[in-house]
Amino acid sequence: MKNIALYVFGSKVLFKILSDLDIFKDVVDNENINISDTNNSVSIFFSNNSNLKTLHKFLNLSLPTIIISNQKHIIGKKLNPNNFTVFLQTPIEIHSLFEIIRIALSKYNFFKNSSIFLKNYNLNANSRFIEKSKKKVKLTEIELKLILCIGSSGGKSKIDIIKNVWKHENILDTHAFETTLYRLRKKIKDNYNDDNFVVQKDGKYYLS
């Protein structure tokens, strides 16, 4: 739980309880619906009649959301929730809430990794395949890690790639990197006729 951030709206009491437990990375009293970091974050909305309009805005957030209410009619309203919304009715056992938070975040992270768009390709990190023009090609685990590493920023040096993908401290051992890169480039070339999937410029590697 120490890697999870919670954004709490609508209940000062719930915010204080979760803050005092000191088991989450961060607990934010989020009255303004201002979420600065969606990485490993879950929003919790305590709903009542007076904040229903705000609830609709909350559901537009692209992160797992837990809606808690003490009123059955709110739970049953057609609110157009996102795919990662969980509705709960009070009273709630606190340890059950922890498990629901964990499951909601796991589900969200799984689906988030199911479709990653890089260049003109769709990358599925869960099933380990790359797709373009409805043609799917399987990737090895190390090929997937290499693509995600290179595509995660504006270019990566060979040293950074080796440290991030292979976790090697010996940066002189470049054979695994060079072999994997060669095979990946060949796989993309053979299947998609793309000679420039990974390019090198000024000592860094990019997805072009």
MDTraj code that builds the backbone (N, CA, C; nanometers):
import mdtraj as md
import numpy as np

residues = "MET LYS ASN ILE ALA LEU TYR VAL PHE GLY SER LYS VAL LEU PHE LYS ILE LEU SER ASP LEU ASP ILE PHE LYS ASP VAL VAL ASP ASN GLU ASN ILE ASN ILE SER ASP THR ASN ASN SER VAL SER ILE PHE PHE SER ASN ASN SER ASN LEU LYS THR LEU HIS LYS PHE LEU ASN LEU SER LEU PRO THR ILE ILE ILE SER ASN GLN LYS HIS ILE ILE GLY LYS LYS LEU ASN PRO ASN ASN PHE THR VAL PHE LEU GLN THR PRO ILE GLU ILE HIS SER LEU PHE GLU ILE ILE ARG ILE ALA LEU SER LYS TYR ASN PHE PHE LYS ASN SER SER ILE PHE LEU LYS ASN TYR ASN LEU ASN ALA ASN SER ARG PHE ILE GLU LYS SER LYS LYS LYS VAL LYS LEU THR GLU ILE GLU LEU LYS LEU ILE LEU CYS ILE GLY SER SER GLY GLY LYS SER LYS ILE ASP ILE ILE LYS ASN VAL TRP LYS HIS GLU ASN ILE LEU ASP THR HIS ALA PHE GLU THR THR LEU TYR ARG LEU ARG LYS LYS ILE LYS ASP ASN TYR ASN ASP ASP ASN PHE VAL VAL GLN LYS ASP GLY LYS TYR TYR LEU SER".split()
xyz = np.array([
    [0.0821, -0.1219, 0.0000],
    [0.0000, 0.0000, 0.0000],
    [0.0858, 0.1273, 0.0000],
    [0.2114, 0.1142, 0.0371],
    [0.2984, 0.2309, 0.0489],
    [0.3283, 0.2971, -0.0849],
    [0.2955, 0.2309, -0.1950],
    [0.3195, 0.2909, -0.3265],
    [0.1922, 0.3499, -0.3869],
    [0.0823, 0.3530, -0.3105],
    [-0.0470, 0.3998, -0.3612],
    [-0.0797, 0.5370, -0.3027],
    [-0.1231, 0.6284, -0.3904],
    [-0.1697, 0.7605, -0.3475],
    [-0.3221, 0.7649, -0.3560],
    [-0.3855, 0.8204, -0.2538],
    [-0.5309, 0.8321, -0.2505],
    [-0.5726, 0.9787, -0.2582],
    [-0.6743, 1.0064, -0.3406],
    [-0.7340, 1.1401, -0.3490],
    [-0.8768, 1.1301, -0.2967],
    [-0.9034, 1.1954, -0.1845],
    [-1.0315, 1.1801, -0.1153],
    [-1.1146, 1.3069, -0.1320],
    [-1.2408, 1.2888, -0.1711],
    [-1.3325, 1.4013, -0.1889],
    [-1.4621, 1.3739, -0.1135],
    [-1.5120, 1.4743, -0.0426],
    [-1.6472, 1.4659, 0.0133],
    [-1.6565, 1.4209, 0.1568],
    [-1.5430, 1.3855, 0.2201],
    [-1.5499, 1.3398, 0.3588],
    [-1.4202, 1.3709, 0.4316],
    [-1.4248, 1.4719, 0.5183],
    [-1.3087, 1.5048, 0.6008],
    [-1.2778, 1.3909, 0.6985],
    [-1.3820, 1.3234, 0.7433],
    [-1.3633, 1.2137, 0.8387],
    [-1.2868, 1.0989, 0.7741],
    [-1.3298, 1.0591, 0.6540],
    [-1.2617, 0.9504, 0.5841],
    [-1.1179, 0.9894, 0.5506],
    [-1.0990, 1.1145, 0.5093],
    [-0.9638, 1.1632, 0.4810],
    [-0.8747, 1.1499, 0.6038],
    [-0.9247, 1.1897, 0.7210],
    [-0.8439, 1.1842, 0.8436],
    [-0.8133, 1.0403, 0.8827],
    [-0.9131, 0.9517, 0.8693],
    [-0.8916, 0.8103, 0.9042],
    [-0.7810, 0.7507, 0.8181],
    [-0.7894, 0.7721, 0.6865],
    [-0.6907, 0.7140, 0.5952],
    [-0.5535, 0.7783, 0.6146],
    [-0.5501, 0.9073, 0.6457],
    [-0.4223, 0.9753, 0.6691],
    [-0.3552, 0.9240, 0.7953],
    [-0.4338, 0.9082, 0.9019],
    [-0.3782, 0.8672, 1.0310],
    [-0.3244, 0.7245, 1.0292],
    [-0.3750, 0.6424, 0.9374],
    [-0.3285, 0.5032, 0.9305],
    [-0.1842, 0.4935, 0.8817],
    [-0.1424, 0.5922, 0.8028],
    [-0.0035, 0.6004, 0.7554],
    [0.0416, 0.4725, 0.6844],
    [-0.0432, 0.4195, 0.5956],
    [-0.0047, 0.2990, 0.5208],
    [-0.0013, 0.3254, 0.3702],
    [-0.0367, 0.4486, 0.3288],
    [-0.0349, 0.4833, 0.1869],
    [0.0778, 0.5821, 0.1589],
    [0.1199, 0.5876, 0.0343],
    [0.2252, 0.6811, -0.0040],
    [0.1823, 0.8248, 0.0238],
    [0.0553, 0.8536, -0.0068],
    [0.0039, 0.9888, 0.0132],
    [-0.1477, 0.9827, 0.0208],
    [-0.2063, 1.0676, 0.1035],
    [-0.3516, 1.0823, 0.1097],
    [-0.3807, 1.2310, 0.0972],
    [-0.4554, 1.2686, -0.0080],
    [-0.4786, 1.4099, -0.0387],
    [-0.6257, 1.4429, -0.0203],
    [-0.6519, 1.5511, 0.0534],
    [-0.7888, 1.6024, 0.0669],
    [-0.8196, 1.6807, -0.0596],
    [-0.8901, 1.6165, -0.1515],
    [-0.8977, 1.6660, -0.2894],
    [-1.0298, 1.7364, -0.3184],
    [-1.0595, 1.8435, -0.2437],
    [-1.1861, 1.9140, -0.2607],
    [-1.1977, 1.9832, -0.3965],
    [-1.0866, 2.0140, -0.4608],
    [-1.0911, 2.0867, -0.5889],
    [-1.0753, 1.9943, -0.7105],
    [-1.0785, 1.8642, -0.6871],
    [-1.0600, 1.7651, -0.7936],
    [-0.9362, 1.8001, -0.8762],
    [-0.8285, 1.8205, -0.8080],
    [-0.7022, 1.8548, -0.8734],
    [-0.6034, 1.7413, -0.8483],
    [-0.5892, 1.6542, -0.9471],
    [-0.5025, 1.5375, -0.9312],
    [-0.3768, 1.5588, -1.0141],
    [-0.2654, 1.5731, -0.9451],
    [-0.1400, 1.6068, -1.0114],
    [-0.0671, 1.4842, -1.0655],
    [-0.0897, 1.3684, -1.0037],
    [-0.0158, 1.2484, -1.0429],
    [-0.1114, 1.1300, -1.0430],
    [-0.1355, 1.0733, -1.1615],
    [-0.2285, 0.9612, -1.1717],
    [-0.1578, 0.8267, -1.1628],
    [-0.0265, 0.8269, -1.1484],
    [0.0481, 0.7020, -1.1409],
    [0.0249, 0.6353, -1.0052],
    [-0.0277, 0.5125, -1.0077],
    [-0.0582, 0.4370, -0.8858],
    [-0.1477, 0.5179, -0.7909],
    [-0.2501, 0.5815, -0.8487],
    [-0.3404, 0.6646, -0.7694],
    [-0.4836, 0.6128, -0.7790],
    [-0.5566, 0.6305, -0.6697],
    [-0.6984, 0.5925, -0.6640],
    [-0.7752, 0.7107, -0.6057],
    [-0.8875, 0.7458, -0.6693],
    [-0.9724, 0.8521, -0.6155],
    [-1.0885, 0.7903, -0.5380],
    [-1.1217, 0.8538, -0.4261],
    [-1.2327, 0.8078, -0.3423],
    [-1.3302, 0.9241, -0.3249],
    [-1.4539, 0.9021, -0.3655],
    [-1.5558, 1.0068, -0.3622],
    [-1.6662, 0.9659, -0.2656],
    [-1.6841, 1.0444, -0.1586],
    [-1.7940, 1.0194, -0.0655],
    [-1.9119, 1.1042, -0.1102],
    [-2.0152, 1.0387, -0.1615],
    [-2.1233, 1.1084, -0.2311],
    [-2.2457, 1.1296, -0.1430],
    [-2.3128, 1.2434, -0.1679],
    [-2.4415, 1.2728, -0.1052],
    [-2.5216, 1.3603, -0.2012],
    [-2.6398, 1.3994, -0.1600],
    [-2.7268, 1.4771, -0.2501],
    [-2.6652, 1.6105, -0.2909],
    [-2.5858, 1.6704, -0.2045],
    [-2.5356, 1.8055, -0.2298],
    [-2.4181, 1.8098, -0.3275],
    [-2.3547, 1.6973, -0.3536],
    [-2.2377, 1.7017, -0.4424],
    [-2.2505, 1.6106, -0.5645],
    [-2.3738, 1.5830, -0.6040],
    [-2.3953, 1.4959, -0.7204],
    [-2.3389, 1.5554, -0.8493],
    [-2.3495, 1.6891, -0.8654],
    [-2.2959, 1.7511, -0.9869],
    [-2.1453, 1.7336, -0.9950],
    [-2.0801, 1.7449, -0.8807],
    [-1.9354, 1.7255, -0.8766],
    [-1.9004, 1.5808, -0.9061],
    [-1.9851, 1.4891, -0.8660],
    [-1.9610, 1.3471, -0.8890],
    [-1.9483, 1.3175, -1.0376],
    [-2.0290, 1.3824, -1.1201],
    [-2.0210, 1.3608, -1.2647],
    [-1.8828, 1.4011, -1.3172],
    [-1.8278, 1.5106, -1.2667],
    [-1.6940, 1.5527, -1.3070],
    [-1.5897, 1.4502, -1.2613],
    [-1.6111, 1.3976, -1.1439],
    [-1.5173, 1.3007, -1.0873],
    [-1.5063, 1.1765, -1.1750],
    [-1.6177, 1.1378, -1.2346],
    [-1.6188, 1.0166, -1.3164],
    [-1.5473, 1.0345, -1.4486],
    [-1.5160, 1.1586, -1.4844],
    [-1.4400, 1.1824, -1.6070],
    [-1.2902, 1.1629, -1.5880],
    [-1.2486, 1.1433, -1.4635],
    [-1.1062, 1.1228, -1.4361],
    [-1.0628, 0.9870, -1.4886],
    [-0.9464, 0.9854, -1.5485],
    [-0.8968, 0.8599, -1.6051],
    [-0.8103, 0.7869, -1.5029],
    [-0.8758, 0.7406, -1.3974],
    [-0.8074, 0.6610, -1.2966],
    [-0.9129, 0.5848, -1.2164],
    [-0.8733, 0.4806, -1.1439],
    [-0.9728, 0.4033, -1.0685],
    [-1.0403, 0.4899, -0.9634],
    [-1.1714, 0.4774, -0.9557],
    [-1.2503, 0.5617, -0.8668],
    [-1.3423, 0.4757, -0.7811],
    [-1.3435, 0.5025, -0.6515],
    [-1.4332, 0.4333, -0.5586],
    [-1.5348, 0.5350, -0.5078],
    [-1.6617, 0.5100, -0.5351],
    [-1.7693, 0.5993, -0.4925],
    [-1.8395, 0.5366, -0.3727],
    [-1.8404, 0.6101, -0.2630],
    [-1.9017, 0.5617, -0.1389],
    [-2.0222, 0.6486, -0.1079],
    [-2.1348, 0.5852, -0.0739],
    [-2.2557, 0.6605, -0.0420],
    [-2.3344, 0.5885, 0.0665],
    [-2.4065, 0.6655, 0.1454],
    [-2.4966, 0.6063, 0.2451],
    [-2.6397, 0.6066, 0.1950],
    [-2.6577, 0.6367, 0.0666],
    [-2.7923, 0.6449, 0.0091],
    [-2.8030, 0.5522, -0.1125],
    [-2.8970, 0.4608, -0.1083],
    [-2.9114, 0.3611, -0.2140],
    [-2.9409, 0.4244, -0.3493],
    [-3.0196, 0.5332, -0.3516],
    [-3.0605, 0.5887, -0.4805],
    [-2.9424, 0.6494, -0.5553],
    [-2.8394, 0.6931, -0.4833],
    [-2.7205, 0.7460, -0.5503],
    [-2.6431, 0.6331, -0.6154],
    [-2.6329, 0.5222, -0.5448],
    [-2.5629, 0.4056, -0.6002],
    [-2.6304, 0.3606, -0.7286],
    [-2.7643, 0.3722, -0.7341],
    [-2.8376, 0.3199, -0.8492],
    [-2.8512, 0.4156, -0.9655],
    [-2.8079, 0.5409, -0.9505],
    [-2.8238, 0.6384, -1.0591],
    [-2.7382, 0.6020, -1.1797],
    [-2.7850, 0.6408, -1.2984],
    [-2.7067, 0.6206, -1.4199],
    [-2.6052, 0.7348, -1.4325],
    [-2.4832, 0.7071, -1.3919],
    [-2.3824, 0.8130, -1.3838],
    [-2.2771, 0.8029, -1.4925],
    [-2.2935, 0.7093, -1.5856],
    [-2.1933, 0.6875, -1.6906],
    [-2.0529, 0.6719, -1.6329],
    [-2.0356, 0.5767, -1.5413],
    [-1.9043, 0.5600, -1.4792],
    [-1.8020, 0.5095, -1.5793],
    [-1.6731, 0.5352, -1.5496],
    [-1.5703, 0.4764, -1.6338],
    [-1.5559, 0.3286, -1.6005],
    [-1.4696, 0.2581, -1.6718],
    [-1.4572, 0.1136, -1.6542],
    [-1.3911, 0.0746, -1.5230],
    [-1.3411, 0.1734, -1.4498],
    [-1.2667, 0.1431, -1.3285],
    [-1.3334, 0.2041, -1.2062],
    [-1.4665, 0.2148, -1.2125],
    [-1.5428, 0.2711, -1.1023],
    [-1.6043, 0.1600, -1.0173],
    [-1.5911, 0.1734, -0.8851],
    [-1.6505, 0.0791, -0.7903],
    [-1.7482, 0.1565, -0.7027],
    [-1.8726, 0.1052, -0.6885],
    [-1.9735, 0.1684, -0.6042],
    [-1.9862, 0.0899, -0.4729],
    [-1.9794, 0.1607, -0.3613],
    [-1.9915, 0.0983, -0.2296],
    [-2.0949, 0.1732, -0.1456],
    [-2.1658, 0.0979, -0.0627],
    [-2.2624, 0.1601, 0.0278],
    [-2.2142, 0.1436, 0.1710],
    [-2.2254, 0.2509, 0.2491],
    [-2.1861, 0.2451, 0.3894],
    [-2.2874, 0.1618, 0.4682],
    [-2.2428, 0.1015, 0.5795],
    [-2.1087, 0.1076, 0.6386],
    [-2.0096, 0.0159, 0.5653],
    [-1.8812, 0.0521, 0.5729],
    [-1.7754, -0.0239, 0.5059],
    [-1.6697, -0.0628, 0.6085],
    [-1.6321, -0.1874, 0.6072],
    [-1.5246, -0.2339, 0.6937],
    [-1.3919, -0.1884, 0.6336],
    [-1.3065, -0.1247, 0.7123],
    [-1.1889, -0.0561, 0.6606],
    [-1.0933, -0.1504, 0.5886],
    [-1.0768, -0.2731, 0.6386],
    [-0.9860, -0.3668, 0.5735],
    [-1.0421, -0.4140, 0.4392],
    [-1.1748, -0.4188, 0.4286],
    [-1.2367, -0.4510, 0.3000],
    [-1.2104, -0.3387, 0.1994],
    [-1.2127, -0.2150, 0.2476],
    [-1.1837, -0.1014, 0.1604],
    [-1.0409, -0.1094, 0.1074],
    [-0.9460, -0.1498, 0.1919],
    [-0.8072, -0.1641, 0.1473],
    [-0.7973, -0.2639, 0.0322],
    [-0.8667, -0.3758, 0.0451],
    [-0.8616, -0.4794, -0.0580],
    [-0.9268, -0.4299, -0.1868],
    [-1.0359, -0.3558, -0.1743],
    [-1.1040, -0.3003, -0.2924],
    [-1.0129, -0.2002, -0.3630],
    [-0.9415, -0.1179, -0.2869],
    [-0.8459, -0.0232, -0.3450],
    [-0.7390, -0.0982, -0.4232],
    [-0.6846, -0.2026, -0.3635],
    [-0.5782, -0.2794, -0.4283],
    [-0.6268, -0.3441, -0.5575],
    [-0.7465, -0.4048, -0.5546],
    [-0.8017, -0.4720, -0.6726],
    [-0.8335, -0.3702, -0.7827],
    [-0.8931, -0.2569, -0.7448],
    [-0.9279, -0.1534, -0.8433],
    [-0.8031, -0.1031, -0.9152],
    [-0.6955, -0.0832, -0.8406],
    [-0.5723, -0.0335, -0.9014],
    [-0.5075, -0.1399, -0.9895],
    [-0.5101, -0.2653, -0.9449],
    [-0.4546, -0.3745, -1.0255],
    [-0.5288, -0.3882, -1.1576],
    [-0.6616, -0.3801, -1.1521],
    [-0.7434, -0.3891, -1.2727],
    [-0.7112, -0.2745, -1.3675],
    [-0.7004, -0.1543, -1.3114],
    [-0.6702, -0.0364, -1.3926],
    [-0.5343, -0.0498, -1.4605],
    [-0.4330, -0.0907, -1.3847],
    [-0.2986, -0.1034, -1.4414],
    [-0.2926, -0.2101, -1.5501],
    [-0.3690, -0.3187, -1.5311],
    [-0.3720, -0.4245, -1.6324],
    [-0.4288, -0.3713, -1.7634],
    [-0.5430, -0.3033, -1.7565],
    [-0.6049, -0.2517, -1.8789],
    [-0.5247, -0.1373, -1.9392],
    [-0.4584, -0.0579, -1.8546],
    [-0.3754, 0.0510, -1.9053],
    [-0.2619, -0.0026, -1.9911],
    [-0.2084, -0.1185, -1.9515],
    [-0.0985, -0.1786, -2.0267],
    [-0.1455, -0.2584, -2.1474],
    [-0.2779, -0.2733, -2.1623],
    [-0.3309, -0.3545, -2.2715],
    [-0.3236, -0.2838, -2.4056],
    [-0.3103, -0.1529, -2.4054],
    [-0.3081, -0.0802, -2.5318],
    [-0.2209, 0.0440, -2.5187],
    [-0.0977, 0.0331, -2.5666],
    [-0.0032, 0.1436, -2.5621],
    [0.0307, 0.1807, -2.7057],
    [0.0096, 0.3061, -2.7430],
    [0.0343, 0.3493, -2.8799],
    [0.1723, 0.4135, -2.8908],
    [0.2569, 0.3539, -2.9734],
    [0.3911, 0.4041, -2.9990],
    [0.4101, 0.4140, -3.1492],
    [0.4491, 0.5322, -3.1946],
    [0.4599, 0.5555, -3.3388],
    [0.3266, 0.5205, -3.4043],
    [0.3316, 0.4355, -3.5060],
    [0.2093, 0.3910, -3.5721],
    [0.1690, 0.2513, -3.5279],
    [0.2204, 0.2109, -3.4133],
    [0.1993, 0.0758, -3.3637],
    [0.1168, 0.0757, -3.2359],
    [0.0453, -0.0343, -3.2163],
    [-0.0260, -0.0586, -3.0915],
    [0.0491, -0.1686, -3.0173],
    [0.0937, -0.1384, -2.8965],
    [0.1722, -0.2331, -2.8175],
    [0.0881, -0.2844, -2.7025],
    [0.0751, -0.4161, -2.6900],
    [0.0022, -0.4768, -2.5796],
    [0.1045, -0.5385, -2.4838],
    [0.1233, -0.4713, -2.3700],
    [0.2262, -0.5152, -2.2758],
    [0.1841, -0.6378, -2.1969],
    [0.0545, -0.6616, -2.1836],
    [0.0084, -0.7783, -2.1093],
    [0.0222, -0.9070, -2.1909],
    [-0.0193, -0.9017, -2.3161],
    [-0.0127, -1.0197, -2.4024],
    [0.1167, -1.0263, -2.4834],
    [0.1990, -0.9244, -2.4732],
    [0.3300, -0.9184, -2.5374],
    [0.3206, -0.9354, -2.6887],
    [0.2495, -0.8417, -2.7524],
    [0.2517, -0.8387, -2.8986],
    [0.2481, -0.6934, -2.9455],
    [0.2944, -0.6742, -3.0670],
    [0.2884, -0.5435, -3.1319],
    [0.1990, -0.5571, -3.2538],
    [0.1248, -0.4512, -3.2874],
    [0.0259, -0.4609, -3.3945],
    [0.0284, -0.3352, -3.4800],
    [0.0134, -0.3570, -3.6101],
    [-0.0013, -0.2470, -3.7044],
    [-0.0808, -0.2977, -3.8236],
    [-0.1771, -0.2182, -3.8678],
    [-0.2622, -0.2568, -3.9812],
    [-0.3227, -0.3954, -3.9613],
    [-0.3678, -0.4221, -3.8378],
    [-0.4356, -0.5460, -3.7998],
    [-0.3449, -0.6694, -3.8039],
    [-0.2149, -0.6500, -3.8169],
    [-0.1211, -0.7620, -3.8136],
    [-0.0495, -0.7623, -3.6791],
    [-0.0623, -0.8736, -3.6052],
    [-0.0015, -0.8869, -3.4738],
    [0.1252, -0.9717, -3.4816],
    [0.2261, -0.9284, -3.4086],
    [0.3530, -1.0019, -3.4022],
    [0.3904, -1.0174, -3.2556],
    [0.4202, -1.1406, -3.2154],
    [0.4579, -1.1682, -3.0774],
    [0.5965, -1.1121, -3.0475],
    [0.6132, -1.0679, -2.9239],
    [0.7403, -1.0171, -2.8766],
    [0.7901, -1.1028, -2.7610],
    [0.9221, -1.1137, -2.7498],
    [0.9768, -1.1762, -2.6301],
    [0.9677, -1.0753, -2.5161],
    [0.9829, -1.1244, -2.3942],
    [0.9758, -1.0353, -2.2786],
    [1.0843, -0.9274, -2.2848],
    [1.2026, -0.9655, -2.3279],
    [1.3129, -0.8694, -2.3322],
    [1.2942, -0.7692, -2.4463],
    [1.2332, -0.8126, -2.5576],
    [1.2021, -0.7192, -2.6669],
    [1.1006, -0.6157, -2.6212],
    [0.9999, -0.6618, -2.5475],
    [0.8984, -0.5707, -2.4946],
    [0.9620, -0.4677, -2.4015],
    [1.0472, -0.5135, -2.3112],
    [1.1142, -0.4221, -2.2182],
    [1.1998, -0.3206, -2.2933],
    [1.2650, -0.3661, -2.3985],
    [1.3496, -0.2770, -2.4779],
    [1.2663, -0.1679, -2.5446],
    [1.1525, -0.2049, -2.6038],
    [1.0650, -0.1072, -2.6690],
    [1.0119, -0.0065, -2.5678],
    [0.9649, -0.0550, -2.4527],
    [0.9100, 0.0338, -2.3509],
    [1.0164, 0.1288, -2.2965],
    [1.1371, 0.0785, -2.2810],
    [1.2466, 0.1613, -2.2304],
    [1.2809, 0.2724, -2.3289],
    [1.3007, 0.2366, -2.4550],
    [1.3382, 0.3358, -2.5552],
    [1.2247, 0.4353, -2.5794],
    [1.1003, 0.3857, -2.5756],
    [0.9859, 0.4715, -2.6059],
    [0.9372, 0.5554, -2.4899],
    [0.9968, 0.5393, -2.3712],
    [0.9449, 0.6071, -2.2521],
    [0.9916, 0.7512, -2.2386],
    [1.0873, 0.7935, -2.3192],
    [1.1366, 0.9309, -2.3076],
    [1.1950, 0.9752, -2.4409],
    [1.2523, 1.0934, -2.4415],
    [1.3102, 1.1466, -2.5642],
    [1.4475, 1.0926, -2.5925],
    [1.4581, 0.9613, -2.6034],
    [1.5861, 0.8999, -2.6369],
    [1.6574, 0.8442, -2.5160],
    [1.7224, 0.7307, -2.5342],
    [1.7968, 0.6648, -2.4264],
    [1.9343, 0.6250, -2.4783],
    [2.0363, 0.6451, -2.3956],
    [2.1700, 0.6012, -2.4319],
    [2.1821, 0.4506, -2.4128],
    [2.2829, 0.3912, -2.4736],
    [2.3060, 0.2477, -2.4591],
    [2.3255, 0.2104, -2.3125],
    [2.3990, 0.2930, -2.2403],
    [2.4245, 0.2667, -2.0981],
    [2.2937, 0.2662, -2.0193],
    [2.2074, 0.3663, -2.0445],
    [2.0789, 0.3739, -1.9737],
    [1.9910, 0.2532, -2.0049],
    [1.9922, 0.2101, -2.1308],
    [1.9100, 0.0951, -2.1707],
    [1.9577, -0.0323, -2.1009],
    [2.0877, -0.0546, -2.1006],
    [2.1429, -0.1746, -2.0363],
    [2.1095, -0.1763, -1.8874],
    [2.1213, -0.0613, -1.8228],
    [2.0912, -0.0543, -1.6793],
    [1.9438, -0.0770, -1.6519],
    [1.8569, -0.0219, -1.7378],
    [1.7125, -0.0303, -1.7139],
    [1.6522, -0.1640, -1.7550],
    [1.7011, -0.2215, -1.8653],
    [1.6406, -0.3440, -1.9180],
    [1.7072, -0.4685, -1.8607],
    [1.8391, -0.4696, -1.8584],
    [1.9122, -0.5888, -1.8121],
    [1.9593, -0.5776, -1.6683],
    [1.9459, -0.4597, -1.6097],
    [1.9874, -0.4366, -1.4713],
    [2.1351, -0.4679, -1.4503],
    [2.2141, -0.4504, -1.5544],
    [2.3569, -0.4775, -1.5447],
    [2.4303, -0.3570, -1.4892],
    [2.5224, -0.3834, -1.3997],
    [2.6129, -0.2786, -1.3547],
    [2.7336, -0.2699, -1.4473],
    [2.7631, -0.3839, -1.5134],
    [2.8767, -0.3875, -1.6061],
    [2.8315, -0.3335, -1.7415],
    [2.8535, -0.2050, -1.7626],
    [2.8031, -0.1404, -1.8835],
    [2.8862, -0.1762, -2.0062],
    [2.9990, -0.2459, -1.9842],
    [3.0805, -0.2874, -2.0978],
    [3.0233, -0.4118, -2.1643],
    [2.9329, -0.4804, -2.0935],
    [2.8718, -0.6023, -2.1468],
    [2.7532, -0.5630, -2.2347],
    [2.7792, -0.5365, -2.3605],
    [2.6757, -0.4867, -2.4513],
    [2.6218, -0.5934, -2.5465],
    [2.6723, -0.7154, -2.5361],
    [2.6351, -0.8191, -2.6331],
    [2.4838, -0.8465, -2.6315],
    [2.4246, -0.8608, -2.5118],
    [2.2809, -0.8911, -2.5022],
    [2.1987, -0.7795, -2.5646],
    [2.2370, -0.6556, -2.5376],
    [2.1660, -0.5412, -2.5945],
    [2.1727, -0.5429, -2.7471],
    [2.2921, -0.5573, -2.8004],
    [2.3105, -0.5514, -2.9453],
    [2.2389, -0.6666, -3.0155],
    [2.2397, -0.7845, -2.9545],
    [2.1712, -0.9001, -3.0131],
    [2.0203, -0.8798, -3.0131],
    [1.9663, -0.8341, -2.9011],
    [1.8211, -0.8116, -2.8910],
    [1.7764, -0.7021, -2.9861],
    [1.8537, -0.5946, -2.9936],
    [1.8184, -0.4849, -3.0838],
    [1.8193, -0.5314, -3.2292],
    [1.9189, -0.6096, -3.2659],
    [1.9264, -0.6617, -3.4034],
    [1.8033, -0.7477, -3.4349],
    [1.7684, -0.8374, -3.3438],
    [1.6540, -0.9266, -3.3673],
    [1.5230, -0.8499, -3.3718],
    [1.5093, -0.7494, -3.2874],
    [1.3879, -0.6694, -3.2869],
    [1.3745, -0.5913, -3.4176],
    [1.4816, -0.5272, -3.4609],
    [1.4779, -0.4537, -3.5871],
    [1.4435, -0.5456, -3.7035],
    [1.5007, -0.6654, -3.7032],
    [1.4743, -0.7613, -3.8112],
    [1.3282, -0.8065, -3.8087],
    [1.2744, -0.8290, -3.6887],
    [1.1355, -0.8725, -3.6754],
    [1.0403, -0.7666, -3.7296],
    [1.0665, -0.6400, -3.6964],
    [0.9820, -0.5312, -3.7440],
    [0.9964, -0.5125, -3.8951],
    [1.1196, -0.5240, -3.9442],
    [1.1445, -0.5112, -4.0881],
    [1.0746, -0.6228, -4.1658],
    [1.0876, -0.7463, -4.1191],
    [1.0299, -0.8613, -4.1897],
    [0.8776, -0.8575, -4.1921],
    [0.8177, -0.8057, -4.0838],
    [0.6716, -0.8097, -4.0731],
    [0.6025, -0.6806, -4.1184],
    [0.6706, -0.5682, -4.1052],
    [0.6057, -0.4408, -4.1363],
    [0.6838, -0.3565, -4.2368],
    [0.7936, -0.4105, -4.2870],
    [0.8764, -0.3402, -4.3843],
    [0.9173, -0.2012, -4.3338],
    [0.9518, -0.1958, -4.2054],
    [0.9905, -0.0705, -4.1410],
    [1.1384, -0.0780, -4.1049],
    [1.2195, -0.0006, -4.1754],
    [1.3642, -0.0004, -4.1510],
    [1.4048, 0.0930, -4.0377],
    [1.3114, 0.1755, -3.9925],
    [1.3472, 0.2816, -3.8982],
    [1.2671, 0.2750, -3.7683],
    [1.2334, 0.1562, -3.7252],
    [1.1578, 0.1428, -3.6006],
    [1.2399, 0.1967, -3.4829],
    [1.3644, 0.1546, -3.4745],
    [1.4572, 0.2077, -3.3741],
    [1.5718, 0.2747, -3.4476],
    [1.5952, 0.4013, -3.4178],
    [1.7040, 0.4740, -3.4826],
    [1.8012, 0.5249, -3.3767],
    [1.9235, 0.5499, -3.4192],
    [2.0258, 0.6019, -3.3300],
    [2.0713, 0.7393, -3.3797],
    [2.0754, 0.8345, -3.2858],
    [2.1171, 0.9695, -3.3200],
    [2.1860, 1.0335, -3.2013],
    [2.3049, 1.0858, -3.2240],
    [2.3811, 1.1550, -3.1206],
    [2.3995, 1.0683, -2.9958],
    [2.4258, 0.9401, -3.0180],
    [2.4531, 0.8506, -2.9071],
    [2.3313, 0.8016, -2.8304],
    [2.2108, 0.8317, -2.8820],
    [2.0884, 0.7877, -2.8150],
    [1.9997, 0.7110, -2.9131],
    [1.9138, 0.6272, -2.8579],
    [1.8232, 0.5446, -2.9372],
    [1.6815, 0.5974, -2.9217],
    [1.6088, 0.5992, -3.0345],
    [1.4727, 0.6530, -3.0375],
    [1.3825, 0.5594, -3.1162],
    [1.2519, 0.5653, -3.0857],
    [1.1511, 0.5078, -3.1750],
    [1.1146, 0.6192, -3.2703],
    [1.1458, 0.6003, -3.4000],
    [1.1273, 0.7104, -3.4949],
    [0.9845, 0.7157, -3.5481],
])
top = md.Topology()
chain = top.add_chain()
for i, resn in enumerate(residues, 1):
    res = top.add_residue(resn, chain, resSeq=i)
    for name in ("N", "CA", "C"):
        top.add_atom(name, md.element.get_by_symbol(name[0]), res)
traj = md.Trajectory(xyz[None], top)
